[in-house]
């Protein structure tokens, strides 16, 4: 698990290199800069959309609430 600049543990991250490796597996090549920008925006949007629900569910599961 990695830490941010303040020493806080990062629970989830997607690096550009991980995204490029996935692209190579799925489409057989790396993404262009424009494609990378679009894919990054989509990932950010997708993760932001459901993150509140996921965090709440994780807390409830961990505490038995």
C-alpha positions in Angstrom: 0.0 0.0 0.0 1.4 3.4 -1.0 1.3 6.7 0.9 0.5 10.2 -0.3 2.7 13.2 0.3 1.2 13.6 3.8 1.9 10.0 4.8 -1.7 8.9 4.5 -2.1 5.4 3.1 -3.7 5.3 -0.4 -6.5 2.7 -0.5 -7.0 2.6 -4.3 -5.3 4.1 -7.2 -4.9 3.6 -11.0 -1.7 4.7 -12.5 -1.2 5.8 -16.1 1.1 2.8 -16.6 -1.6 0.4 -15.3 -4.1 2.0 -17.7 -1.7 1.6 -20.6 -1.0 -2.0 -19.7 -4.8 -2.7 -19.7 -5.1 -1.0 -23.1 -2.3 -3.2 -24.5 -4.2 -6.3 -23.3 -7.6 -5.1 -24.6 -6.8 -3.4 -27.8 -3.2 -4.5 -28.5 -1.6 -1.1 -28.2 -1.0 1.8 -25.8 -3.4 4.8 -25.8 -2.6 8.0 -27.5 -2.4 11.2 -25.4 -6.0 12.1 -26.4 -7.3 8.6 -25.7 -5.5 8.6 -22.4 -7.0 12.0 -21.4 -10.5 10.7 -22.3 -10.0 7.3 -20.5 -8.7 9.1 -17.4 -11.7 11.4 -17.3 -14.0 8.4 -17.6 -12.3 6.5 -14.8 -12.4 9.6 -12.5 -16.1 10.1 -13.3 -16.9 6.5 -12.8 -15.1 6.2 -9.5 -16.5 9.5 -8.2 -20.0 8.5 -9.1 -20.2 5.4 -6.9 -17.5 6.2 -4.3 -19.8 7.5 -1.7 -21.9 4.4 -1.9 -18.8 2.1 -1.8 -17.3 4.0 1.2 -20.6 3.9 3.1 -21.0 0.1 2.4 -17.4 -0.6 3.5 -17.9 1.2 6.8 -21.2 -0.6 7.4 -19.6 -3.9 6.6 -16.6 -3.3 8.8 -18.7 -2.1 11.8 -21.6 -4.6 11.3 -24.1 -1.6 11.1 
